[in-house]
Amino acid sequence: MRVQRLVAALLVALVAGCGPAVAATDDRVPSFRPAPPRPYAVGVRHFVVDPDGSRPLPVTVWYPAEPAAPPHATTPATARVTAAPAGGEAASGPTGSGTTARPDAPVAAGRFPVVVYSHGLHSLPDLHAPLTTRWAAAGFVVVAPTYPRTNLRARDFTRADVRNQPADGWRLIRHLVRLDARPGDPLAGHLAVDRFAAAGHSAGGFTTAGMFTSGHSRRLRAGIVIAGGGLAGSFAGPVAPLLFVHGGADPIVPESVGRAAYARSVGPAAFLGLPGQGHGEYLTPDRPGFAQVLAATTDFLRWTLYDDRRARDRLRADAVVPGVTTLTTRALPVGR
């Protein structure tokens, strides 16, 4: 019954957002420094946005870090970094859980694009670390809020609060823009504050879609909706490329909801399908489809946030394995 109520609530949200979208026509991505040729070590830190406000927002941040000193002179630090290399293959750590993130490790030199990652109902940012740490190793700062009323430990849990989460996402983006200019903060000067993407799973996918409303800031350049769909007002301009990921046998949010959102979206878009799969087992390392989801999302982020056209062109080859995944695209000139 709980599952049925969830599906009904999300379908209502989708139907409420079926109005026409108005979007800008310029979807060009200005040139940026080249995408990293090799993976980074990963650091992790935590902070709270508006700790004394009505909606305090705890945030987990994974980021490219300087490598740790090797324990032995013959062991390079980079040997312990596990991520999607430039070719798009998925590597796994000793336990299959992804890159080991070091708390408060020094941030690597340079500025890095930012991905706002939204968890689903009854979830937490750390439960998505197998994906988010690998994105950080690939050269992205991944910031994951713990939403106040839908997280696993919420004392006043309510799924209806999903409609308020896109505003939380934008509140976090504004905080990060200020943080980048704050003297003394470890991330200051390391955030490419004109290059954000939003991504999320399940209710976090709906949250992500809800951030792309009419008149949204051009700082938000791309979105990844995993096992989600649209909220009221989603997919309006400015145009931003979108990637949808969905299991074909998802019992929580049916694949048809994700495909309807893909059809409504404006501008370049792709739909990565996983036939026969459910609500998110493909986000677990060593499960069928994980390598393709990791490779496709990393390629997509490298293209949209680093202007890496080679990553865009190899997206299809990295994403599609017969019998495991399918890929549909619109106005997205990926390789054949």
Secondary structure in CASP SS format (residue, H / E / C, confidence):
PFRMAT SS
TARGET T0000
AUTHOR 0000-0000-0000
METHOD secondary structure of the structure
MODEL  1
M C 1.00
R H 1.00
V H 1.00
Q H 1.00
R H 1.00
L H 1.00
V H 1.00
A H 1.00
A H 1.00
L H 1.00
L H 1.00
V H 1.00
A H 1.00
L H 1.00
V H 1.00
A H 1.00
G C 1.00
C C 1.00
G C 1.00
P C 1.00
A C 1.00
V C 1.00
A C 1.00
A C 1.00
T C 1.00
D C 1.00
D C 1.00
R C 1.00
V C 1.00
P C 1.00
S C 1.00
F C 1.00
R C 1.00
P C 1.00
A C 1.00
P C 1.00
P C 1.00
R C 1.00
P C 1.00
Y C 1.00
A E 1.00
V E 1.00
G E 1.00
V E 1.00
R E 1.00
H E 1.00
F E 1.00
V E 1.00
V E 1.00
D C 1.00
P C 1.00
D C 1.00
G C 1.00
S C 1.00
R C 1.00
P C 1.00
L E 1.00
P E 1.00
V E 1.00
T E 1.00
V E 1.00
W E 1.00
Y E 1.00
P E 1.00
A E 1.00
E C 1.00
P C 1.00
A C 1.00
A C 1.00
P C 1.00
P C 1.00
H C 1.00
A C 1.00
T C 1.00
T C 1.00
P C 1.00
A H 1.00
T H 1.00
A H 1.00
R H 1.00
V C 1.00
T C 1.00
A C 1.00
A C 1.00
P C 1.00
A C 1.00
G C 1.00
G C 1.00
E C 1.00
A C 1.00
A C 1.00
S C 1.00
G C 1.00
P C 1.00
T C 1.00
G C 1.00
S C 1.00
G C 1.00
T C 1.00
T C 1.00
A E 1.00
R E 1.00
P E 1.00
D C 1.00
A C 1.00
P C 1.00
V E 1.00
A C 1.00
A C 1.00
G C 1.00
R C 1.00
F E 1.00
P E 1.00
V E 1.00
V E 1.00
V E 1.00
Y E 1.00
S E 1.00
H C 1.00
G C 1.00
L C 1.00
H C 1.00
S E 1.00
L C 1.00
P H 1.00
D H 1.00
L H 1.00
H H 1.00
A H 1.00
P H 1.00
L H 1.00
T H 1.00
T H 1.00
R H 1.00
W H 1.00
A H 1.00
A H 1.00
A C 1.00
G C 1.00
F C 1.00
V E 1.00
V E 1.00
V E 1.00
A E 1.00
P E 1.00
T C 1.00
Y C 1.00
P C 1.00
R C 1.00
T C 1.00
N E 1.00
L C 1.00
R C 1.00
A C 1.00
R C 1.00
D C 1.00
F C 1.00
T C 1.00
R H 1.00
A H 1.00
D H 1.00
V H 1.00
R H 1.00
N H 1.00
Q H 1.00
P H 1.00
A H 1.00
D H 1.00
G H 1.00
W H 1.00
R H 1.00
L H 1.00
I H 1.00
R H 1.00
H H 1.00
L H 1.00
V H 1.00
R H 1.00
L H 1.00
D H 1.00
A C 1.00
R C 1.00
P C 1.00
G C 1.00
D C 1.00
P C 1.00
L C 1.00
A C 1.00
G C 1.00
H C 1.00
L E 1.00
A E 1.00
V E 1.00
D E 1.00
R E 1.00
F E 1.00
A E 1.00
A E 1.00
A E 1.00
G E 1.00
H E 1.00
S C 1.00
A H 1.00
G H 1.00
G H 1.00
F H 1.00
T H 1.00
T H 1.00
A H 1.00
G H 1.00
M C 1.00
F C 1.00
T C 1.00
S C 1.00
G C 1.00
H C 1.00
S C 1.00
R C 1.00
R C 1.00
L E 1.00
R E 1.00
A E 1.00
G E 1.00
I E 1.00
V E 1.00
I E 1.00
A C 1.00
G C 1.00
G C 1.00
G C 1.00
L C 1.00
A C 1.00
G C 1.00
S C 1.00
F C 1.00
A C 1.00
G C 1.00
P C 1.00
V C 1.00
A C 1.00
P C 1.00
L E 1.00
L E 1.00
F E 1.00
V E 1.00
H E 1.00
G E 1.00
G C 1.00
A C 1.00
D C 1.00
P C 1.00
I C 1.00
V C 1.00
P C 1.00
E H 1.00
S H 1.00
V H 1.00
G H 1.00
R H 1.00
A H 1.00
A H 1.00
Y H 1.00
A H 1.00
R H 1.00
S C 1.00
V C 1.00
G C 1.00
P C 1.00
A E 1.00
A E 1.00
F E 1.00
L E 1.00
G E 1.00
L E 1.00
P C 1.00
G C 1.00
Q C 1.00
G C 1.00
H C 1.00
G C 1.00
E H 1.00
Y H 1.00
L H 1.00
T C 1.00
P C 1.00
D C 1.00
R C 1.00
P C 1.00
G C 1.00
F H 1.00
A H 1.00
Q H 1.00
V H 1.00
L H 1.00
A H 1.00
A H 1.00
T H 1.00
T H 1.00
D H 1.00
F H 1.00
L H 1.00
R H 1.00
W H 1.00
T H 1.00
L H 1.00
Y H 1.00
D C 1.00
D C 1.00
R H 1.00
R H 1.00
A H 1.00
R H 1.00
D H 1.00
R C 1.00
L H 1.00
R H 1.00
A H 1.00
D H 1.00
A H 1.00
V C 1.00
V C 1.00
P C 1.00
G C 1.00
V C 1.00
T C 1.00
T E 1.00
L E 1.00
T E 1.00
T E 1.00
R E 1.00
A C 1.00
L C 1.00
P C 1.00
V C 1.00
G C 1.00
R C 1.00
END
